[in-house]
Amino acid sequence: MPKIVDHDARRAELAEAMWRVVYRDGVAAATVRSIAAEAGWSPSALRHYFATQTDLLIFAMEHATAKITERFAAESWTGPPLETVQRALEQLLPLDQQRRREAEVWLLLASRAQTDPSAQRRAREADDGIRQVVNLAVDALAAAGLLAHGADHGAEKARLHALLDGLTLHALANAELMPPGQVRALLADHLGSLARPRGTDATQ
């Protein structure tokens, strides 16, 4: 009788091995060979699941997305709206090693998307996920009366999305100049600015 292989269980096993390599050594170290060694597999067996490096990177992005989803599901999301929105958006920023590794996966995938259609599709899906969180954040602020009167909600969503991308890139490029505290402060300042017209002082 042929051996029955639980492919979902094996992919889950590979996901954990892959993430151990990524977390310990960085995304660039997550090769077919290094993950196979971590999982105790042969490289040829691993290639049955991931034929190309892009397949492996897409799998890493799927795993990162699952981790982010778990964090969102674990939160109660209670408290003042501005603080709650800040906490939600911080889940997408590289403020600790786990989130930094997730951001590195996103950046590598976005880079590969320039030449690989399959990576492009997955990168677009990841970007859509970020956009959904941003849209919910701005809508929540609007519902709480925390957007300045007459604010263009669509423009504010685009600006906030761009800010998150920019903060992520700066934090990854130079953690010394853009430490987690600075990232949080810049995000908080931007969210605070949404509640008042441009050019006015926050104390007025």
C-alpha positions as CSV (number, residue, x, y, z in Angstrom):
1,M,0.0,0.0,0.0
2,P,1.5,3.4,-1.0
3,K,2.4,5.7,1.8
4,I,-0.2,8.5,2.3
5,V,1.5,11.9,2.6
6,D,-0.2,14.8,4.4
7,H,1.0,17.6,2.1
8,D,-0.6,20.3,4.3
9,A,1.2,19.0,7.3
10,R,4.5,18.9,5.4
11,R,4.0,22.4,4.1
12,A,3.3,23.6,7.7
13,E,6.5,21.8,8.8
14,L,8.4,23.6,6.0
15,A,6.8,26.9,7.0
16,E,8.1,26.6,10.6
17,A,11.6,25.6,9.3
18,M,11.6,28.4,6.9
19,W,10.6,31.0,9.5
20,R,13.2,29.7,11.9
21,V,15.9,30.4,9.2
22,V,14.4,33.8,8.4
23,Y,14.0,34.8,12.0
24,R,17.6,33.7,12.9
25,D,19.5,34.6,9.8
26,G,17.4,37.0,7.7
27,V,15.3,36.5,4.6
28,A,18.3,36.4,2.2
29,A,19.5,33.2,4.0
30,A,16.2,31.4,3.3
31,T,17.4,29.3,0.4
32,V,16.1,25.8,-0.6
33,R,19.3,24.3,0.8
34,S,19.2,26.1,4.1
35,I,15.5,25.4,4.7
36,A,16.0,21.8,3.7
37,A,18.8,21.4,6.3
38,E,16.7,23.1,9.0
39,A,13.7,20.8,8.3
40,G,15.9,17.7,8.0
41,W,14.9,17.2,4.4
42,S,17.0,16.7,1.2
43,P,17.0,19.7,-1.1
44,S,15.4,17.6,-3.9
45,A,12.5,16.7,-1.6
46,L,12.0,20.4,-0.8
47,R,12.0,21.3,-4.5
48,H,8.9,19.1,-4.8
49,Y,7.1,21.9,-3.0
50,F,9.0,24.9,-4.2
51,A,10.3,24.6,-7.8
52,T,11.8,28.1,-7.8
53,Q,13.2,30.7,-5.3
54,T,10.1,32.8,-6.1
55,D,7.9,30.0,-5.0
56,L,9.8,29.9,-1.7
57,L,9.5,33.7,-1.3
58,I,5.7,33.6,-2.0
59,F,5.4,30.9,0.6
60,A,7.3,33.1,3.1
61,M,4.9,36.0,2.3
62,E,1.9,33.8,2.9
63,H,3.3,32.7,6.2
64,A,4.1,36.3,7.2
65,T,0.5,37.3,6.3
66,A,-0.8,34.5,8.5
67,K,1.3,35.8,11.4
68,I,-0.1,39.3,10.9
69,T,-3.7,38.0,10.8
70,E,-3.1,36.1,14.0
71,R,-1.9,39.2,15.7
72,F,-5.0,41.1,14.6
73,A,-7.3,38.3,15.7
74,A,-5.6,38.2,19.2
75,E,-6.3,41.9,19.9
76,S,-9.4,43.1,21.6
77,W,-9.3,46.5,19.8
78,T,-10.9,48.4,22.7
79,G,-9.9,51.8,23.9
80,P,-9.8,55.4,22.5
81,P,-10.2,55.3,18.7
82,L,-6.9,57.1,18.0
83,E,-4.9,54.8,20.2
84,T,-6.7,51.8,18.7
85,V,-5.9,52.9,15.1
86,Q,-2.3,53.5,16.1
87,R,-2.0,49.9,17.5
88,A,-3.6,48.4,14.4
89,L,-1.2,50.2,12.0
90,E,1.8,49.3,14.2
91,Q,1.1,45.7,13.4
92,L,2.3,46.4,9.8
93,L,5.5,48.2,10.8
94,P,8.9,46.7,11.6
95,L,8.9,47.5,15.3
96,D,10.4,44.2,16.5
97,Q,12.3,41.3,15.0
98,Q,9.2,39.4,14.0
99,R,7.7,42.3,12.2
100,R,11.1,43.3,10.7
101,R,11.4,39.9,9.2
102,E,7.9,40.1,7.8
103,A,8.8,43.5,6.2
104,E,11.9,42.1,4.7
105,V,9.9,39.4,3.0
106,W,7.5,42.0,1.7
107,L,10.4,44.1,0.3
108,L,12.1,41.2,-1.4
109,L,8.9,40.1,-2.9
110,A,8.1,43.6,-4.1
111,S,11.6,43.8,-5.7
112,R,11.2,40.4,-7.4
113,A,7.8,41.5,-8.7
114,Q,9.5,43.8,-11.2
115,T,10.5,40.8,-13.3
116,D,8.4,37.9,-12.2
117,P,4.6,37.8,-12.8
118,S,3.9,35.3,-10.1
119,A,5.7,37.5,-7.5
120,Q,3.9,40.5,-8.9
121,R,0.5,38.9,-8.2
122,R,1.4,38.0,-4.6
123,A,3.0,41.4,-4.0
124,R,-0.2,43.1,-5.2
125,E,-2.3,40.9,-2.8
126,A,0.0,41.9,0.1
127,D,-0.3,45.5,-0.9
128,D,-4.1,45.2,-1.0
129,G,-4.1,43.8,2.5
130,I,-2.2,46.8,3.8
131,R,-4.6,49.1,1.9
132,Q,-7.6,47.4,3.6
133,V,-6.1,48.0,7.0
134,V,-5.4,51.7,6.1
135,N,-8.9,52.2,4.7
136,L,-10.4,50.7,7.9
137,A,-8.2,53.0,10.0
138,V,-9.2,56.2,8.3
139,D,-12.9,55.1,8.2
140,A,-12.7,54.4,12.0
141,L,-11.2,57.9,12.6
142,A,-14.0,59.4,10.5
143,A,-16.7,57.5,12.3
144,A,-15.3,58.8,15.6
145,G,-15.3,62.4,14.4
146,L,-11.5,62.5,14.4
147,L,-10.9,63.7,10.8
148,A,-10.8,67.4,10.1
149,H,-14.0,68.8,8.6
150,G,-14.0,68.6,4.9
151,A,-11.0,66.2,4.8
152,D,-10.7,64.1,1.6
153,H,-11.0,60.6,2.9
154,G,-9.5,59.0,-0.3
155,A,-6.5,61.3,-0.2
156,E,-5.9,60.7,3.5
157,K,-6.0,56.9,2.9
158,A,-3.4,57.3,0.1
159,R,-1.2,59.5,2.2
160,L,-1.4,57.1,5.2
161,H,-0.5,54.1,3.0
162,A,2.4,55.9,1.5
163,L,3.6,56.9,5.0
164,L,3.5,53.3,6.2
165,D,5.5,52.2,3.2
166,G,8.0,55.0,3.7
167,L,8.4,54.3,7.4
168,T,9.0,50.6,6.7
169,L,11.6,51.3,4.1
170,H,13.5,53.8,6.3
171,A,13.4,51.5,9.3
172,L,14.7,48.6,7.3
173,A,17.4,50.6,5.6
174,N,18.8,52.3,8.8
175,A,17.5,51.1,12.1
176,E,19.8,53.5,14.0
177,L,18.3,56.6,12.4
178,M,14.8,55.2,12.4
179,P,14.4,53.2,15.6
180,P,11.0,51.8,16.7
181,G,10.3,54.8,19.0
182,Q,10.8,57.2,16.1
183,V,8.6,55.2,13.8
184,R,5.8,55.2,16.4
185,A,6.2,58.9,17.1
186,L,6.0,59.8,13.4
187,L,2.9,57.7,12.9
188,A,1.3,59.2,16.0
189,D,2.1,62.7,14.7
190,H,0.5,62.0,11.4
191,L,-2.6,60.5,12.9
192,G,-2.9,63.5,15.2
193,S,-2.6,65.8,12.2
194,L,-5.6,64.3,10.5
195,A,-7.9,65.7,13.2
196,R,-7.1,69.3,12.5
197,P,-6.9,71.5,9.4
198,R,-3.5,71.9,7.6
199,G,-1.5,74.7,9.0
200,T,-3.1,74.9,12.4
201,D,-1.3,74.2,15.7
202,A,-2.4,71.1,17.7
203,T,-2.8,73.1,20.8
204,Q,-5.3,75.6,19.3
